[in-house]
Amino acid sequence: MDREVTNIVELINEIREDRTVPRNIREKLGMVRKKVEEKTNLSLSQAIYLLDEINEDLNLPEHTRTDIWHLISIIEGIKEKLKG
């Protein structure tokens, strides 16, 4: 699980460094990173919620939208591991 969290944080940091991504989205991604680093079921659910909000933003570049879907998928996998 720690390796997956590290991968998520790295991907979030890459997206946040992309200047084609609007500032408000980069800021929300910072909140997502903090939630993921907490590694609790609740915080991961909150991270997914924030990513869903980001995904609905009309200003989100298409290449970033794919990354957001990938992040959601990884986080959902971590949540499943926490359950079992």
VOKOLLUM-312062 format. One record per atom (N, C-alpha, C): residue number from 1; x, y, z. Coordinates in nm, 3 decimals, padded with zeros to 5 digits. Each point is the difference from the previous one (the first is absolute). Layout:
<atoms>
+-----+---------+---------+---------+
:   i :    east :   north :      up :
+-----+---------+---------+---------+
: NUM :       X :       Y :       Z :
...
+-----+---------+---------+---------+
</atoms>
This chain:
<atoms>
+-----+---------+---------+---------+
:   i :    east :   north :      up :
+-----+---------+---------+---------+
:   1 :  00.082 : -00.120 :  00.000 :
:   1 : -00.082 :  00.120 :  00.000 :
:   1 :  00.087 :  00.126 :  00.000 :
:   2 :  00.112 : -00.003 :  00.072 :
:   2 :  00.085 :  00.119 :  00.006 :
:   2 :  00.055 :  00.036 : -00.138 :
:   3 :  00.033 : -00.103 : -00.079 :
:   3 :  00.051 :  00.026 : -00.135 :
:   3 : -00.108 :  00.067 : -00.086 :
:   4 : -00.124 : -00.047 :  00.016 :
:   4 : -00.110 :  00.059 : -00.077 :
:   4 : -00.021 :  00.145 :  00.040 :
:   5 :  00.007 :  00.028 :  00.129 :
:   5 : -00.016 :  00.138 :  00.047 :
:   5 :  00.111 :  00.088 : -00.057 :
:   6 :  00.121 : -00.054 : -00.002 :
:   6 :  00.112 :  00.074 : -00.057 :
:   6 : -00.024 :  00.030 : -00.148 :
:   7 : -00.052 : -00.100 : -00.074 :
:   7 : -00.031 :  00.020 : -00.141 :
:   7 : -00.105 :  00.108 : -00.019 :
:   8 : -00.103 : -00.001 :  00.085 :
:   8 : -00.106 :  00.100 : -00.007 :
:   8 :  00.057 :  00.139 :  00.024 :
:   9 :  00.081 :  00.013 :  00.104 :
:   9 :  00.059 :  00.130 :  00.034 :
:   9 :  00.087 :  00.050 : -00.115 :
:  10 :  00.078 : -00.090 : -00.061 :
:  10 :  00.085 :  00.039 : -00.112 :
:  10 : -00.083 :  00.049 : -00.118 :
:  11 : -00.107 : -00.072 : -00.032 :
:  11 : -00.086 :  00.040 : -00.111 :
:  11 : -00.068 :  00.134 :  00.029 :
:  12 : -00.047 :  00.017 :  00.123 :
:  12 : -00.062 :  00.128 :  00.037 :
:  12 :  00.101 :  00.113 : -00.015 :
:  13 :  00.122 : -00.023 :  00.045 :
:  13 :  00.103 :  00.105 : -00.011 :
:  13 :  00.029 :  00.033 : -00.146 :
:  14 :  00.003 : -00.101 : -00.086 :
:  14 :  00.022 :  00.024 : -00.143 :
:  14 : -00.112 :  00.087 : -00.059 :
:  15 : -00.124 : -00.032 :  00.036 :
:  15 : -00.113 :  00.077 : -00.051 :
:  15 :  00.007 :  00.143 :  00.053 :
:  16 :  00.035 :  00.015 :  00.126 :
:  16 :  00.005 :  00.135 :  00.060 :
:  16 :  00.110 :  00.086 : -00.062 :
:  17 :  00.104 : -00.064 : -00.054 :
:  17 :  00.108 :  00.074 : -00.063 :
:  17 : -00.034 :  00.042 : -00.143 :
:  18 : -00.105 : -00.058 : -00.056 :
:  18 : -00.043 :  00.029 : -00.136 :
:  18 : -00.072 :  00.135 : -00.001 :
:  19 :  00.059 :  00.099 : -00.064 :
:  19 : -00.057 :  00.135 :  00.001 :
:  19 : -00.121 :  00.014 : -00.092 :
:  20 : -00.033 : -00.105 : -00.076 :
:  20 : -00.123 :  00.006 : -00.080 :
:  20 : -00.122 : -00.036 :  00.085 :
:  21 :  00.026 : -00.051 :  00.120 :
:  21 : -00.109 : -00.035 :  00.093 :
:  21 : -00.034 :  00.126 :  00.080 :
:  22 : -00.127 :  00.039 :  00.002 :
:  22 : -00.039 :  00.121 :  00.075 :
:  22 :  00.039 : -00.006 :  00.148 :
:  23 :  00.025 :  00.117 :  00.056 :
:  23 :  00.047 :  00.011 :  00.138 :
:  23 : -00.099 : -00.063 :  00.100 :
:  24 : -00.130 :  00.022 : -00.020 :
:  24 : -00.097 : -00.055 :  00.096 :
:  24 :  00.006 : -00.153 :  00.002 :
:  25 :  00.027 : -00.061 : -00.113 :
:  25 :  00.012 : -00.146 : -00.006 :
:  25 :  00.128 : -00.044 :  00.069 :
:  26 :  00.109 :  00.072 : -00.022 :
:  26 :  00.127 : -00.034 :  00.067 :
:  26 : -00.016 :  00.009 :  00.152 :
:  27 : -00.075 :  00.100 :  00.045 :
:  27 : -00.023 :  00.016 :  00.145 :
:  27 : -00.082 : -00.117 :  00.055 :
:  28 : -00.104 : -00.041 : -00.072 :
:  28 : -00.081 : -00.114 :  00.045 :
:  28 :  00.083 : -00.128 :  00.002 :
:  29 :  00.091 : -00.012 : -00.096 :
:  29 :  00.086 : -00.118 : -00.002 :
:  29 :  00.091 : -00.003 :  00.123 :
:  30 :  00.037 :  00.115 :  00.050 :
:  30 :  00.077 :  00.006 :  00.125 :
:  30 : -00.081 : -00.056 :  00.116 :
:  31 : -00.130 :  00.031 :  00.002 :
:  31 : -00.088 : -00.056 :  00.104 :
:  31 : -00.014 : -00.151 : -00.017 :
:  32 : -00.009 : -00.045 : -00.125 :
:  32 : -00.009 : -00.144 : -00.027 :
:  32 :  00.124 : -00.070 :  00.054 :
:  33 :  00.117 :  00.057 : -00.027 :
:  33 :  00.125 : -00.060 :  00.047 :
:  33 :  00.000 : -00.016 :  00.152 :
:  34 : -00.044 :  00.103 :  00.072 :
:  34 : -00.005 : -00.009 :  00.146 :
:  34 : -00.094 : -00.111 :  00.046 :
:  35 : -00.116 : -00.011 : -00.066 :
:  35 : -00.097 : -00.104 :  00.037 :
:  35 :  00.059 : -00.139 : -00.025 :
:  36 :  00.067 : -00.018 : -00.111 :
:  36 :  00.059 : -00.129 : -00.034 :
:  36 :  00.109 : -00.037 :  00.101 :
:  37 :  00.079 :  00.097 :  00.040 :
:  37 :  00.109 : -00.025 :  00.093 :
:  37 : -00.051 : -00.042 :  00.138 :
:  38 : -00.126 :  00.035 :  00.034 :
:  38 : -00.058 : -00.043 :  00.128 :
:  38 : -00.027 : -00.150 :  00.002 :
:  39 : -00.028 : -00.058 : -00.115 :
:  39 : -00.018 : -00.145 : -00.018 :
:  39 : -00.112 : -00.060 :  00.085 :
:  40 : -00.107 :  00.074 :  00.020 :
:  40 : -00.115 : -00.058 :  00.069 :
:  40 : -00.112 : -00.017 : -00.103 :
:  41 : -00.093 : -00.086 :  00.030 :
:  41 : -00.111 : -00.024 : -00.092 :
:  41 : -00.077 :  00.130 : -00.026 :
:  42 : -00.024 :  00.077 :  00.106 :
:  42 : -00.072 :  00.127 : -00.015 :
:  42 :  00.079 :  00.099 : -00.085 :
:  43 :  00.128 :  00.015 :  00.029 :
:  43 :  00.079 :  00.098 : -00.076 :
:  43 :  00.013 : -00.040 : -00.147 :
:  44 :  00.007 : -00.130 : -00.027 :
:  44 :  00.006 : -00.045 : -00.139 :
:  44 : -00.132 :  00.027 : -00.071 :
:  45 : -00.111 : -00.018 :  00.071 :
:  45 : -00.131 :  00.033 : -00.058 :
:  45 : -00.009 :  00.149 : -00.030 :
:  46 :  00.053 :  00.082 :  00.089 :
:  46 :  00.000 :  00.144 : -00.021 :
:  46 :  00.088 :  00.036 : -00.120 :
:  47 :  00.112 : -00.070 : -00.015 :
:  47 :  00.089 :  00.024 : -00.114 :
:  47 : -00.072 : -00.031 : -00.131 :
:  48 : -00.074 : -00.111 : -00.003 :
:  48 : -00.075 : -00.038 : -00.120 :
:  48 : -00.106 :  00.106 : -00.029 :
:  49 : -00.068 :  00.048 :  00.103 :
:  49 : -00.101 :  00.105 : -00.018 :
:  49 :  00.062 :  00.124 : -00.064 :
:  50 :  00.115 :  00.042 :  00.052 :
:  50 :  00.068 :  00.117 : -00.055 :
:  50 :  00.041 : -00.023 : -00.146 :
:  51 :  00.048 : -00.121 : -00.029 :
:  51 :  00.039 : -00.032 : -00.138 :
:  51 : -00.121 :  00.002 : -00.093 :
:  52 : -00.114 : -00.047 :  00.051 :
:  52 : -00.123 :  00.007 : -00.081 :
:  52 : -00.036 :  00.146 : -00.030 :
:  53 :  00.015 :  00.087 :  00.098 :
:  53 : -00.026 :  00.142 : -00.021 :
:  53 :  00.094 :  00.057 : -00.106 :
:  54 :  00.127 : -00.037 :  00.010 :
:  54 :  00.099 :  00.047 : -00.097 :
:  54 : -00.038 : -00.049 : -00.140 :
:  55 : -00.041 : -00.126 : -00.008 :
:  55 : -00.034 : -00.061 : -00.128 :
:  55 : -00.115 :  00.072 : -00.070 :
:  56 : -00.088 :  00.062 :  00.077 :
:  56 : -00.114 :  00.071 : -00.056 :
:  56 :  00.033 :  00.143 : -00.043 :
:  57 :  00.118 :  00.047 :  00.032 :
:  57 :  00.040 :  00.136 : -00.035 :
:  57 :  00.018 :  00.011 : -00.152 :
:  58 : -00.069 :  00.094 : -00.061 :
:  58 :  00.004 :  00.017 : -00.145 :
:  58 :  00.137 :  00.047 : -00.049 :
:  59 :  00.079 :  00.059 :  00.089 :
:  59 :  00.132 :  00.051 : -00.039 :
:  59 :  00.111 : -00.104 :  00.012 :
:  60 : -00.036 : -00.121 :  00.040 :
:  60 :  00.100 : -00.106 :  00.018 :
:  60 :  00.049 : -00.047 : -00.137 :
:  61 :  00.132 :  00.006 : -00.024 :
:  61 :  00.053 : -00.049 : -00.127 :
:  61 : -00.029 : -00.151 : -00.015 :
:  62 : -00.026 : -00.042 : -00.122 :
:  62 : -00.036 : -00.141 : -00.025 :
:  62 :  00.109 : -00.096 :  00.045 :
:  63 :  00.126 :  00.034 : -00.022 :
:  63 :  00.107 : -00.091 :  00.041 :
:  63 :  00.004 : -00.016 :  00.153 :
:  64 : -00.042 :  00.103 :  00.069 :
:  64 : -00.004 : -00.007 :  00.147 :
:  64 : -00.121 : -00.081 :  00.046 :
:  65 : -00.108 :  00.006 : -00.074 :
:  65 : -00.121 : -00.076 :  00.035 :
:  65 :  00.033 : -00.150 :  00.006 :
:  66 :  00.079 : -00.047 : -00.094 :
:  66 :  00.041 : -00.141 :  00.000 :
:  66 :  00.080 : -00.032 :  00.127 :
:  67 :  00.089 :  00.090 :  00.039 :
:  67 :  00.078 : -00.020 :  00.123 :
:  67 : -00.092 : -00.004 :  00.123 :
:  68 : -00.103 :  00.084 :  00.001 :
:  68 : -00.094 :  00.003 :  00.112 :
:  68 : -00.073 : -00.133 :  00.011 :
:  69 : -00.044 : -00.054 : -00.114 :
:  69 : -00.067 : -00.131 :  00.001 :
:  69 :  00.094 : -00.107 :  00.055 :
:  70 :  00.126 :  00.008 : -00.040 :
:  70 :  00.100 : -00.097 :  00.047 :
:  70 :  00.018 :  00.012 :  00.152 :
:  71 :  00.007 :  00.122 :  00.050 :
:  71 :  00.013 :  00.021 :  00.145 :
:  71 : -00.119 : -00.059 :  00.075 :
:  72 : -00.120 :  00.025 : -00.051 :
:  72 : -00.120 : -00.053 :  00.065 :
:  72 :  00.007 : -00.152 :  00.006 :
:  73 :  00.042 : -00.062 : -00.108 :
:  73 :  00.009 : -00.146 : -00.006 :
:  73 :  00.099 : -00.054 :  00.104 :
:  74 :  00.115 :  00.063 :  00.011 :
:  74 :  00.102 : -00.045 :  00.097 :
:  74 : -00.052 :  00.017 :  00.142 :
:  75 : -00.063 :  00.114 :  00.029 :
:  75 : -00.050 :  00.026 :  00.135 :
:  75 : -00.110 : -00.099 :  00.036 :
:  76 : -00.087 : -00.031 : -00.095 :
:  76 : -00.105 : -00.098 :  00.027 :
:  76 :  00.062 : -00.137 :  00.032 :
:  77 :  00.108 : -00.034 : -00.067 :
:  77 :  00.070 : -00.125 :  00.029 :
:  77 :  00.057 : -00.002 :  00.141 :
:  78 :  00.055 :  00.111 :  00.043 :
:  78 :  00.053 :  00.010 :  00.137 :
:  78 : -00.113 : -00.016 :  00.101 :
:  79 : -00.114 :  00.064 : -00.029 :
:  79 : -00.115 : -00.010 :  00.090 :
:  79 : -00.043 : -00.146 :  00.016 :
:  80 :  00.000 : -00.074 : -00.110 :
:  80 : -00.038 : -00.142 :  00.005 :
:  80 :  00.097 : -00.079 :  00.088 :
:  81 :  00.128 :  00.031 : -00.010 :
:  81 :  00.101 : -00.068 :  00.084 :
:  81 : -00.021 :  00.031 :  00.148 :
:  82 : -00.041 :  00.124 :  00.029 :
:  82 : -00.025 :  00.037 :  00.140 :
:  82 : -00.120 : -00.077 :  00.057 :
:  83 : -00.099 : -00.027 : -00.085 :
:  83 : -00.118 : -00.073 :  00.046 :
:  83 :  00.035 : -00.144 :  00.036 :
:  84 :  00.082 : -00.060 : -00.083 :
:  84 :  00.029 : -00.144 :  00.015 :
:  84 :  00.120 : -00.023 :  00.080 :
+-----+---------+---------+---------+
</atoms>
